[in-house]
Amino acid sequence: MKLFKRATEAITEVMDPRSNEEIIAEIHETFNTEVERLLEGTKVKASLHTDKEILLAKSRRLANLGFTNTTDTLKGRKEADRINKLRSANLEKDLLNETILHFQNKYPLYKFITEVSVKRICEKYGLVYGPIGRYEGFVPEKNLVEIENFKVEDEDKAYHTVDYHYSTYDDSVTVKYYSKKAYDYRYEQHRARSYSSGRNASFEGQAPFEIAAPVKDFNTDNMVLSGSKLSLKVTPPDPIVLQPVMFKDKKHYLIVTAWGEEASDPLVVNEKLN
């Protein structure tokens, strides 16, 4: 089941001269300031201007008559595709800006981050992220309290289903995320009809907290880590807990809490156990 995500490109191993504490601080800062970088990016829009209006008009006229493969038709289609891609990218930036403002206004104490950003940061630092049920590391008391006190409204939480498909040629598992409203609707539709043989949709409910940490802190039994392995000579323990959230049918995260070297300090561990 692909519940873990790994980097898709290998990197060259290097010895980082900095201390674990310095690296951890950098990783936490990168997670916490990513929302500012994302907001700045939404302000930069691509120009939709073109100096090929005559070509575009002729291309449309030719295509309407059935001339789908003339030089002018193909050139016009290429220019139209370019403009449409830029327009789509601008719309994505508008949606991201709306999403960020939604969560900033409702939860001003929590930092927002996209799943794309989580993947990118994990790739950079050789981390993985997955459900907290697979995490085997230590959780400091301070961070445990922060997780317990973390609250978001049901309408903003991510809910998920796990779709199992068994066949002679392939067994597959698909995890899908929904808003609470969409999840409830899908559940009612599921109850109203029977599924074909060999197919079983499991309604798991609210998506669990996820956590970004070194792979050594996870139980990876029966899990799939896609892509090539990312590893650094220095692998600092720096778990970051994430709350999956949904906005307009897209999954994102709010950052719940993070901790660093104090979690593995024997003095701290002993103090917590005594």
CYANA upper distance limits for C-alpha pairs under 8 A (distance plus 0.5 A):
  1 MET  CA    172 SER  CA      8.48
  1 MET  CA    173 VAL  CA      6.48
  1 MET  CA    174 THR  CA      8.37
  1 MET  CA    222 ASN  CA      7.81
  1 MET  CA    223 MET  CA      6.01
  1 MET  CA    224 VAL  CA      6.37
  2 LYS  CA    173 VAL  CA      8.28
  2 LYS  CA    223 MET  CA      7.04
  2 LYS  CA    224 VAL  CA      5.69
  2 LYS  CA    225 LEU  CA      7.41
  2 LYS  CA    226 SER  CA      8.01
  3 LEU  CA    130 GLY  CA      6.44
  3 LEU  CA    131 PRO  CA      7.84
  3 LEU  CA    223 MET  CA      7.50
  3 LEU  CA    224 VAL  CA      7.64
  4 PHE  CA    128 VAL  CA      7.24
  4 PHE  CA    129 TYR  CA      6.33
  4 PHE  CA    130 GLY  CA      5.37
  4 PHE  CA    131 PRO  CA      8.44
  4 PHE  CA    223 MET  CA      7.65
  4 PHE  CA    224 VAL  CA      6.95
  4 PHE  CA    225 LEU  CA      6.09
  4 PHE  CA    226 SER  CA      8.10
  5 LYS  CA    119 LYS  CA      7.85
  5 LYS  CA    128 VAL  CA      6.46
  5 LYS  CA    129 TYR  CA      6.55
  5 LYS  CA    130 GLY  CA      7.61
  5 LYS  CA    225 LEU  CA      6.46
  5 LYS  CA    226 SER  CA      6.75
  6 ARG  CA    119 LYS  CA      8.05
  6 ARG  CA    122 CYS  CA      8.04
  6 ARG  CA    123 GLU  CA      7.46
  6 ARG  CA    127 LEU  CA      7.95
  6 ARG  CA    128 VAL  CA      6.01
  6 ARG  CA    129 TYR  CA      8.18
  6 ARG  CA    225 LEU  CA      6.31
  6 ARG  CA    226 SER  CA      6.14
  6 ARG  CA    227 GLY  CA      6.41
  6 ARG  CA    228 SER  CA      7.89
  6 ARG  CA    229 LYS  CA      7.76
  6 ARG  CA    230 LEU  CA      8.22
  7 ALA  CA    119 LYS  CA      7.71
  7 ALA  CA    120 ARG  CA      8.36
  7 ALA  CA    122 CYS  CA      7.59
  7 ALA  CA    123 GLU  CA      5.17
  7 ALA  CA    126 GLY  CA      8.00
  7 ALA  CA    128 VAL  CA      8.39
  7 ALA  CA    226 SER  CA      8.11
  7 ALA  CA    227 GLY  CA      6.35
  7 ALA  CA    228 SER  CA      6.99
  7 ALA  CA    229 LYS  CA      7.40
  7 ALA  CA    230 LEU  CA      6.87
  8 THR  CA    123 GLU  CA      8.22
  8 THR  CA    226 SER  CA      7.83
  8 THR  CA    227 GLY  CA      4.94
  8 THR  CA    228 SER  CA      6.22
  9 GLU  CA    123 GLU  CA      8.48
  9 GLU  CA    227 GLY  CA      7.53
  9 GLU  CA    228 SER  CA      6.63
  9 GLU  CA    229 LYS  CA      8.50
  9 GLU  CA    230 LEU  CA      8.19
 10 ALA  CA    228 SER  CA      6.38
 10 ALA  CA    229 LYS  CA      6.98
 10 ALA  CA    230 LEU  CA      6.36
 11 ILE  CA    230 LEU  CA      7.05
 11 ILE  CA    231 SER  CA      8.31
 13 GLU  CA    231 SER  CA      7.23
 13 GLU  CA    232 LEU  CA      5.98
 13 GLU  CA    233 LYS  CA      7.00
 14 VAL  CA    232 LEU  CA      6.98
 14 VAL  CA    233 LYS  CA      6.74
 15 MET  CA    232 LEU  CA      7.83
 15 MET  CA    233 LYS  CA      5.85
 15 MET  CA    234 VAL  CA      7.30
 16 ASP  CA    233 LYS  CA      7.57
 16 ASP  CA    234 VAL  CA      6.93
 18 ARG  CA     22 GLU  CA      6.63
 18 ARG  CA     23 ILE  CA      7.17
 19 SER  CA     23 ILE  CA      6.93
 20 ASN  CA     24 ILE  CA      6.49
 20 ASN  CA    234 VAL  CA      7.80
 20 ASN  CA    235 THR  CA      8.19
 20 ASN  CA    236 PRO  CA      5.78
 20 ASN  CA    261 GLU  CA      7.83
 21 GLU  CA     25 ALA  CA      6.65
 21 GLU  CA    236 PRO  CA      8.30
 21 GLU  CA    260 GLY  CA      7.73
 21 GLU  CA    261 GLU  CA      7.00
 22 GLU  CA     26 GLU  CA      6.78
 23 ILE  CA     27 ILE  CA      6.75
 23 ILE  CA    236 PRO  CA      7.55
 24 ILE  CA     28 HIS  CA      6.68
 24 ILE  CA    236 PRO  CA      6.96
 24 ILE  CA    237 PRO  CA      8.04
 24 ILE  CA    238 ASP  CA      6.35
 24 ILE  CA    260 GLY  CA      6.63
 24 ILE  CA    261 GLU  CA      8.34
 25 ALA  CA     29 GLU  CA      6.55
 26 GLU  CA     30 THR  CA      6.55
 27 ILE  CA     31 PHE  CA      6.83
 27 ILE  CA    121 ILE  CA      8.50
 27 ILE  CA    125 TYR  CA      8.20
 27 ILE  CA    238 ASP  CA      8.38
 28 HIS  CA     32 ASN  CA      6.61
 28 HIS  CA    238 ASP  CA      8.50
 28 HIS  CA    240 ILE  CA      8.34
 28 HIS  CA    258 ALA  CA      7.68
 29 GLU  CA     33 THR  CA      6.43
 30 THR  CA     34 GLU  CA      6.43
 30 THR  CA    121 ILE  CA      8.16
 31 PHE  CA    113 ILE  CA      7.98
 31 PHE  CA    118 VAL  CA      8.28
 31 PHE  CA    121 ILE  CA      8.08
 32 ASN  CA    111 LYS  CA      6.68
 32 ASN  CA    255 ILE  CA      8.26
 33 THR  CA     37 ARG  CA      7.29
 34 GLU  CA     38 LEU  CA      6.67
 34 GLU  CA    112 PHE  CA      8.49
 34 GLU  CA    113 ILE  CA      7.02
 34 GLU  CA    117 SER  CA      7.98
 35 VAL  CA     39 LEU  CA      6.63
 35 VAL  CA    100 ILE  CA      8.16
 35 VAL  CA    111 LYS  CA      7.50
 35 VAL  CA    112 PHE  CA      6.33
 35 VAL  CA    113 ILE  CA      6.32
 36 GLU  CA     40 GLU  CA      6.75
 37 ARG  CA     41 GLY  CA      6.75
 38 LEU  CA     42 THR  CA      6.96
 39 LEU  CA     43 LYS  CA      7.42
 39 LEU  CA     97 ASN  CA      6.82
 39 LEU  CA    100 ILE  CA      8.06
 40 GLU  CA     44 VAL  CA      7.74
 41 GLY  CA     93 LYS  CA      8.10
 42 THR  CA     93 LYS  CA      5.22
 42 THR  CA     94 ASP  CA      7.08
 42 THR  CA     96 LEU  CA      7.56
 42 THR  CA     97 ASN  CA      6.54
 43 LYS  CA     93 LYS  CA      8.25
 45 LYS  CA     90 ASN  CA      6.29
 45 LYS  CA     93 LYS  CA      8.39
 46 ALA  CA     86 LEU  CA      6.62
 46 ALA  CA     87 ARG  CA      8.21
 46 ALA  CA     89 ALA  CA      8.41
 46 ALA  CA     90 ASN  CA      7.16
 47 SER  CA     86 LEU  CA      8.13
 48 LEU  CA     83 ILE  CA      6.44
 48 LEU  CA     86 LEU  CA      7.33
 48 LEU  CA     87 ARG  CA      7.47
 52 LYS  CA     56 LEU  CA      6.70
 52 LYS  CA     79 GLU  CA      8.33
 53 GLU  CA     57 ALA  CA      6.62
 54 ILE  CA     58 LYS  CA      6.73
 55 LEU  CA     59 SER  CA      6.48
 55 LEU  CA     72 ASP  CA      7.38
 55 LEU  CA     75 LYS  CA      8.24
 55 LEU  CA     76 GLY  CA      6.20
 56 LEU  CA     60 ARG  CA      6.77
 56 LEU  CA     76 GLY  CA      5.30
 56 LEU  CA     77 ARG  CA      7.93
 56 LEU  CA     79 GLU  CA      7.95
 56 LEU  CA     80 ALA  CA      7.61
 57 ALA  CA     61 ARG  CA      6.85
 58 LYS  CA     62 LEU  CA      6.61
 58 LYS  CA     72 ASP  CA      7.83
 58 LYS  CA     73 THR  CA      7.96
 58 LYS  CA     76 GLY  CA      8.26
 59 SER  CA     63 ALA  CA      6.61
 59 SER  CA     72 ASP  CA      6.32
 59 SER  CA     73 THR  CA      4.78
 59 SER  CA     74 LEU  CA      7.95
 59 SER  CA     75 LYS  CA      8.20
 59 SER  CA     76 GLY  CA      5.62
 59 SER  CA     77 ARG  CA      7.45
 60 ARG  CA     64 ASN  CA      6.60
 60 ARG  CA     73 THR  CA      7.75
 60 ARG  CA     76 GLY  CA      8.24
 61 ARG  CA     65 LEU  CA      7.01
 62 LEU  CA     66 GLY  CA      6.92
 62 LEU  CA     67 PHE  CA      5.51
 62 LEU  CA     68 THR  CA      7.48
 62 LEU  CA     73 THR  CA      6.89
 63 ALA  CA     67 PHE  CA      5.47
 63 ALA  CA     68 THR  CA      5.57
 63 ALA  CA     73 THR  CA      7.10
 67 PHE  CA     73 THR  CA      7.65
 68 THR  CA     73 THR  CA      6.62
 68 THR  CA     74 LEU  CA      7.92
 69 ASN  CA     73 THR  CA      6.60
 69 ASN  CA     74 LEU  CA      6.64
 70 THR  CA     74 LEU  CA      6.74
 71 THR  CA     75 LYS  CA      6.60
 72 ASP  CA     76 GLY  CA      6.45
 73 THR  CA     77 ARG  CA      6.58
 74 LEU  CA     78 LYS  CA      6.64
 75 LYS  CA     79 GLU  CA      6.86
 76 GLY  CA     80 ALA  CA      6.62
 77 ARG  CA     81 ASP  CA      6.57
 78 LYS  CA     82 ARG  CA      6.76
 79 GLU  CA     83 ILE  CA      6.86
 80 ALA  CA     84 ASN  CA      6.62
 81 ASP  CA     85 LYS  CA      6.64
 82 ARG  CA     86 LEU  CA      6.91
 83 ILE  CA     87 ARG  CA      6.62
 84 ASN  CA     88 SER  CA      6.58
 85 LYS  CA     89 ALA  CA      6.67
 86 LEU  CA     90 ASN  CA      6.71
 87 ARG  CA     91 LEU  CA      6.75
 88 SER  CA     92 GLU  CA      6.68
 89 ALA  CA     93 LYS  CA      6.83
 90 ASN  CA     94 ASP  CA      6.80
 91 LEU  CA     95 LEU  CA      6.70
 92 GLU  CA     96 LEU  CA      6.61
 93 LYS  CA     97 ASN  CA      6.58
 94 ASP  CA     98 GLU  CA      6.73
 95 LEU  CA     99 THR  CA      6.57
 96 LEU  CA    100 ILE  CA      6.61
 97 ASN  CA    101 LEU  CA      6.72
 98 GLU  CA    102 HIS  CA      6.59
 99 THR  CA    103 PHE  CA      7.00
 99 THR  CA    247 PHE  CA      6.94
100 ILE  CA    104 GLN  CA      6.50
100 ILE  CA    112 PHE  CA      7.24
101 LEU  CA    105 ASN  CA      6.39
102 HIS  CA    106 LYS  CA      6.79
103 PHE  CA    107 TYR  CA      6.02
103 PHE  CA    108 PRO  CA      7.83
103 PHE  CA    112 PHE  CA      7.49
104 GLN  CA    108 PRO  CA      5.29
104 GLN  CA    109 LEU  CA      8.45
104 GLN  CA    110 TYR  CA      8.01
104 GLN  CA    111 LYS  CA      8.14
104 GLN  CA    112 PHE  CA      7.92
107 TYR  CA    152 VAL  CA      8.27
110 TYR  CA    254 LEU  CA      6.64
110 TYR  CA    255 ILE  CA      6.65
110 TYR  CA    256 VAL  CA      7.47
111 LYS  CA    254 LEU  CA      6.08
111 LYS  CA    255 ILE  CA      5.85
112 PHE  CA    252 HIS  CA      8.26
112 PHE  CA    253 TYR  CA      6.47
112 PHE  CA    254 LEU  CA      5.12
112 PHE  CA    255 ILE  CA      6.83
113 ILE  CA    117 SER  CA      7.01
113 ILE  CA    118 VAL  CA      7.60
113 ILE  CA    252 HIS  CA      6.86
113 ILE  CA    253 TYR  CA      5.81
113 ILE  CA    254 LEU  CA      6.65
113 ILE  CA    255 ILE  CA      7.75
114 THR  CA    118 VAL  CA      6.91
114 THR  CA    251 LYS  CA      8.14
114 THR  CA    252 HIS  CA      5.18
114 THR  CA    253 TYR  CA      6.44
115 GLU  CA    119 LYS  CA      6.70
115 GLU  CA    251 LYS  CA      7.58
115 GLU  CA    252 HIS  CA      5.91
115 GLU  CA    253 TYR  CA      7.27
116 VAL  CA    120 ARG  CA      6.73
117 SER  CA    121 ILE  CA      6.59
118 VAL  CA    122 CYS  CA      6.55
119 LYS  CA    123 GLU  CA      6.60
120 ARG  CA    124 LYS  CA      6.79
121 ILE  CA    125 TYR  CA      6.85
122 CYS  CA    126 GLY  CA      6.15
122 CYS  CA    127 LEU  CA      5.03
122 CYS  CA    128 VAL  CA      6.39
122 CYS  CA    129 TYR  CA      8.07
122 CYS  CA    212 ALA  CA      7.87
123 GLU  CA    127 LEU  CA      6.93
123 GLU  CA    128 VAL  CA      8.39
123 GLU  CA    230 LEU  CA      7.44
125 TYR  CA    232 LEU  CA      8.11
126 GLY  CA    214 PRO  CA      7.59
126 GLY  CA    230 LEU  CA      5.29
126 GLY  CA    231 SER  CA      5.69
126 GLY  CA    232 LEU  CA      7.01
126 GLY  CA    235 THR  CA      8.27
127 LEU  CA    212 ALA  CA      6.97
127 LEU  CA    213 ALA  CA      5.88
127 LEU  CA    214 PRO  CA      5.26
127 LEU  CA    215 VAL  CA      6.92
127 LEU  CA    230 LEU  CA      8.04
128 VAL  CA    212 ALA  CA      6.08
128 VAL  CA    213 ALA  CA      6.28
128 VAL  CA    214 PRO  CA      6.60
128 VAL  CA    215 VAL  CA      6.37
129 TYR  CA    210 GLU  CA      7.16
129 TYR  CA    211 ILE  CA      5.82
129 TYR  CA    212 ALA  CA      4.59
129 TYR  CA    213 ALA  CA      6.83
130 GLY  CA    134 ARG  CA      7.70
130 GLY  CA    210 GLU  CA      5.69
130 GLY  CA    211 ILE  CA      6.14
130 GLY  CA    212 ALA  CA      7.25
131 PRO  CA    135 TYR  CA      7.81
131 PRO  CA    208 PRO  CA      6.74
131 PRO  CA    209 PHE  CA      6.52
131 PRO  CA    210 GLU  CA      4.74
131 PRO  CA    211 ILE  CA      6.70
132 ILE  CA    208 PRO  CA      7.64
132 ILE  CA    209 PHE  CA      6.37
132 ILE  CA    210 GLU  CA      5.65
132 ILE  CA    211 ILE  CA      6.21
134 ARG  CA    218 PHE  CA      5.92
134 ARG  CA    219 ASN  CA      5.67
134 ARG  CA    220 THR  CA      7.68
135 TYR  CA    211 ILE  CA      8.09
135 TYR  CA    217 ASP  CA      6.38
135 TYR  CA    218 PHE  CA      5.05
135 TYR  CA    219 ASN  CA      6.87
136 GLU  CA    217 ASP  CA      5.78
136 GLU  CA    218 PHE  CA      5.91
136 GLU  CA    219 ASN  CA      7.02
137 GLY  CA    217 ASP  CA      5.67
137 GLY  CA    218 PHE  CA      7.92
138 PHE  CA    263 ALA  CA      6.61
138 PHE  CA    264 SER  CA      7.52
139 VAL  CA    143 ASN  CA      7.19
139 VAL  CA    144 LEU  CA      6.86
139 VAL  CA    263 ALA  CA      7.07
140 PRO  CA    144 LEU  CA      6.69
140 PRO  CA    259 TRP  CA      8.25
140 PRO  CA    263 ALA  CA      6.22
140 PRO  CA    272 LYS  CA      8.38
141 GLU  CA    145 VAL  CA      6.75
141 GLU  CA    272 LYS  CA      7.91
142 LYS  CA    146 GLU  CA      6.97
143 ASN  CA    147 ILE  CA      6.71
143 ASN  CA    257 THR  CA      6.68
143 ASN  CA    258 ALA  CA      7.53
143 ASN  CA    259 TRP  CA      7.69
144 LEU  CA    148 GLU  CA      6.71
145 VAL  CA    149 ASN  CA      6.62
146 GLU  CA    150 PHE  CA      6.57
146 GLU  CA    256 VAL  CA      7.70
146 GLU  CA    257 THR  CA      7.10
147 ILE  CA    256 VAL  CA      6.82
147 ILE  CA    257 THR  CA      7.37
150 PHE  CA    256 VAL  CA      7.23
152 VAL  CA    156 ASP  CA      7.21
152 VAL  CA    157 LYS  CA      7.46
153 GLU  CA    157 LYS  CA      7.20
154 ASP  CA    180 LYS  CA      7.13
155 GLU  CA    179 SER  CA      7.10
155 GLU  CA    180 LYS  CA      6.03
155 GLU  CA    181 LYS  CA      7.73
156 ASP  CA    179 SER  CA      7.37
156 ASP  CA    180 LYS  CA      8.01
156 ASP  CA    245 VAL  CA      6.01
156 ASP  CA    246 MET  CA      6.01
156 ASP  CA    247 PHE  CA      7.34
157 LYS  CA    179 SER  CA      7.06
157 LYS  CA    180 LYS  CA      7.34
157 LYS  CA    206 GLN  CA      7.58
157 LYS  CA    207 ALA  CA      8.20
157 LYS  CA    243 GLN  CA      8.47
157 LYS  CA    244 PRO  CA      6.91
157 LYS  CA    245 VAL  CA      4.94
157 LYS  CA    246 MET  CA      6.31
158 ALA  CA    177 TYR  CA      6.66
158 ALA  CA    178 TYR  CA      6.25
158 ALA  CA    179 SER  CA      5.96
158 ALA  CA    180 LYS  CA      7.37
158 ALA  CA    206 GLN  CA      6.56
158 ALA  CA    207 ALA  CA      6.06
158 ALA  CA    244 PRO  CA      5.99
158 ALA  CA    245 VAL  CA      5.17
158 ALA  CA    246 MET  CA      5.66
158 ALA  CA    251 LYS  CA      7.41
159 TYR  CA    177 TYR  CA      6.04
159 TYR  CA    178 TYR  CA      5.64
159 TYR  CA    179 SER  CA      6.53
159 TYR  CA    180 LYS  CA      6.66
159 TYR  CA    183 TYR  CA      6.87
159 TYR  CA    204 GLU  CA      8.03
159 TYR  CA    205 GLY  CA      5.80
159 TYR  CA    206 GLN  CA      4.69
159 TYR  CA    207 ALA  CA      5.41
160 HIS  CA    175 VAL  CA      7.24
160 HIS  CA    176 LYS  CA      5.95
160 HIS  CA    177 TYR  CA      4.88
160 HIS  CA    178 TYR  CA      6.48
160 HIS  CA    183 TYR  CA      7.87
160 HIS  CA    203 PHE  CA      7.31
160 HIS  CA    204 GLU  CA      6.38
160 HIS  CA    205 GLY  CA      6.33
160 HIS  CA    206 GLN  CA      6.82
160 HIS  CA    207 ALA  CA      6.12
161 THR  CA    175 VAL  CA      6.23
161 THR  CA    176 LYS  CA      5.94
161 THR  CA    177 TYR  CA      7.19
161 THR  CA    201 ALA  CA      7.34
161 THR  CA    202 SER  CA      6.19
161 THR  CA    203 PHE  CA      5.16
161 THR  CA    204 GLU  CA      5.91
161 THR  CA    205 GLY  CA      7.65
162 VAL  CA    173 VAL  CA      7.19
162 VAL  CA    174 THR  CA      6.18
162 VAL  CA    175 VAL  CA      5.09
162 VAL  CA    176 LYS  CA      7.13
162 VAL  CA    201 ALA  CA      6.39
162 VAL  CA    202 SER  CA      5.60
162 VAL  CA    203 PHE  CA      7.05
162 VAL  CA    204 GLU  CA      7.46
163 ASP  CA    173 VAL  CA      6.10
163 ASP  CA    174 THR  CA      5.52
163 ASP  CA    175 VAL  CA      6.84
163 ASP  CA    176 LYS  CA      8.49
163 ASP  CA    199 ARG  CA      8.08
163 ASP  CA    200 ASN  CA      6.61
163 ASP  CA    201 ALA  CA      4.88
163 ASP  CA    202 SER  CA      6.62
164 TYR  CA    171 ASP  CA      8.12
164 TYR  CA    172 SER  CA      6.59
164 TYR  CA    173 VAL  CA      5.29
164 TYR  CA    174 THR  CA      7.20
164 TYR  CA    199 ARG  CA      6.43
164 TYR  CA    200 ASN  CA      5.79
164 TYR  CA    201 ALA  CA      6.58
164 TYR  CA    202 SER  CA      8.21
165 HIS  CA    171 ASP  CA      6.18
165 HIS  CA    172 SER  CA      5.84
165 HIS  CA    173 VAL  CA      6.91
165 HIS  CA    198 GLY  CA      6.64
165 HIS  CA    199 ARG  CA      5.36
165 HIS  CA    200 ASN  CA      7.19
166 TYR  CA    170 ASP  CA      6.98
166 TYR  CA    171 ASP  CA      5.05
166 TYR  CA    172 SER  CA      7.19
166 TYR  CA    198 GLY  CA      5.74
166 TYR  CA    199 ARG  CA      6.95
167 SER  CA    171 ASP  CA      6.40
167 SER  CA    198 GLY  CA      7.22
177 TYR  CA    207 ALA  CA      8.43
177 TYR  CA    249 ASP  CA      8.38
177 TYR  CA    250 LYS  CA      8.36
177 TYR  CA    251 LYS  CA      7.36
178 TYR  CA    182 ALA  CA      6.21
178 TYR  CA    183 TYR  CA      5.88
178 TYR  CA    246 MET  CA      7.41
178 TYR  CA    249 ASP  CA      6.63
178 TYR  CA    250 LYS  CA      8.24
178 TYR  CA    251 LYS  CA      8.37
179 SER  CA    183 TYR  CA      6.44
179 SER  CA    246 MET  CA      6.10
179 SER  CA    247 PHE  CA      7.81
179 SER  CA    248 LYS  CA      8.37
179 SER  CA    249 ASP  CA      6.87
180 LYS  CA    184 ASP  CA      6.63
181 LYS  CA    185 TYR  CA      6.79
182 ALA  CA    186 ARG  CA      6.63
183 TYR  CA    187 TYR  CA      6.60
184 ASP  CA    188 GLU  CA      6.78
185 TYR  CA    189 GLN  CA      6.77
186 ARG  CA    190 HIS  CA      6.57
187 TYR  CA    191 ARG  CA      6.81
187 TYR  CA    203 PHE  CA      7.74
188 GLU  CA    192 ALA  CA      6.79
189 GLN  CA    193 ARG  CA      7.17
190 HIS  CA    194 SER  CA      7.80
195 TYR  CA    199 ARG  CA      6.84
195 TYR  CA    200 ASN  CA      7.45
207 ALA  CA    244 PRO  CA      7.19
208 PRO  CA    243 GLN  CA      7.93
208 PRO  CA    244 PRO  CA      7.95
209 PHE  CA    241 VAL  CA      7.22
209 PHE  CA    242 LEU  CA      6.17
209 PHE  CA    243 GLN  CA      5.48
209 PHE  CA    244 PRO  CA      7.11
210 GLU  CA    241 VAL  CA      6.28
210 GLU  CA    242 LEU  CA      5.48
210 GLU  CA    243 GLN  CA      6.91
210 GLU  CA    244 PRO  CA      7.83
211 ILE  CA    239 PRO  CA      6.86
211 ILE  CA    240 ILE  CA      5.90
211 ILE  CA    241 VAL  CA      4.82
211 ILE  CA    242 LEU  CA      6.20
212 ALA  CA    238 ASP  CA      8.43
212 ALA  CA    239 PRO  CA      5.95
212 ALA  CA    240 ILE  CA      5.59
212 ALA  CA    241 VAL  CA      7.02
212 ALA  CA    242 LEU  CA      8.27
213 ALA  CA    217 ASP  CA      7.25
213 ALA  CA    237 PRO  CA      7.22
213 ALA  CA    238 ASP  CA      6.42
213 ALA  CA    239 PRO  CA      5.03
213 ALA  CA    240 ILE  CA      7.19
214 PRO  CA    218 PHE  CA      8.14
214 PRO  CA    235 THR  CA      7.42
214 PRO  CA    236 PRO  CA      8.00
214 PRO  CA    237 PRO  CA      6.98
214 PRO  CA    238 ASP  CA      8.09
214 PRO  CA    239 PRO  CA      8.21
220 THR  CA    224 VAL  CA      8.08
231 SER  CA    235 THR  CA      8.12
236 PRO  CA    260 GLY  CA      8.32
236 PRO  CA    261 GLU  CA      8.05
237 PRO  CA    260 GLY  CA      6.44
237 PRO  CA    261 GLU  CA      6.78
237 PRO  CA    264 SER  CA      8.32
238 ASP  CA    258 ALA  CA      7.45
238 ASP  CA    259 TRP  CA      6.16
238 ASP  CA    260 GLY  CA      5.04
238 ASP  CA    261 GLU  CA      7.58
239 PRO  CA    258 ALA  CA      6.18
239 PRO  CA    259 TRP  CA      6.40
239 PRO  CA    260 GLY  CA      7.45
240 ILE  CA    255 ILE  CA      7.91
240 ILE  CA    256 VAL  CA      8.04
240 ILE  CA    257 THR  CA      6.46
240 ILE  CA    258 ALA  CA      4.79
240 ILE  CA    259 TRP  CA      7.33
241 VAL  CA    255 ILE  CA      6.77
241 VAL  CA    256 VAL  CA      5.84
241 VAL  CA    257 THR  CA      5.92
241 VAL  CA    258 ALA  CA      6.67
242 LEU  CA    253 TYR  CA      6.40
242 LEU  CA    254 LEU  CA      6.29
242 LEU  CA    255 ILE  CA      5.31
242 LEU  CA    256 VAL  CA      5.92
242 LEU  CA    257 THR  CA      8.05
243 GLN  CA    253 TYR  CA      5.78
243 GLN  CA    254 LEU  CA      5.65
243 GLN  CA    255 ILE  CA      6.86
243 GLN  CA    256 VAL  CA      6.89
244 PRO  CA    251 LYS  CA      7.11
244 PRO  CA    252 HIS  CA      6.31
244 PRO  CA    253 TYR  CA      5.06
244 PRO  CA    254 LEU  CA      7.19
245 VAL  CA    251 LYS  CA      6.24
245 VAL  CA    252 HIS  CA      5.74
245 VAL  CA    253 TYR  CA      5.84
245 VAL  CA    254 LEU  CA      7.46
246 MET  CA    250 LYS  CA      5.92
246 MET  CA    251 LYS  CA      5.18
246 MET  CA    252 HIS  CA      6.53
247 PHE  CA    251 LYS  CA      7.28
247 PHE  CA    252 HIS  CA      8.17
259 TRP  CA    263 ALA  CA      7.29
260 GLY  CA    264 SER  CA      8.46
261 GLU  CA    265 ASP  CA      6.94
262 GLU  CA    268 VAL  CA      7.07
263 ALA  CA    268 VAL  CA      7.40
263 ALA  CA    269 VAL  CA      7.55
264 SER  CA    268 VAL  CA      7.90
264 SER  CA    269 VAL  CA      7.34
265 ASP  CA    269 VAL  CA      6.80
266 PRO  CA    270 ASN  CA      6.49
267 LEU  CA    271 GLU  CA      6.60
268 VAL  CA    272 LYS  CA      6.77
269 VAL  CA    273 LEU  CA      6.79
270 ASN  CA    274 ASN  CA      6.58
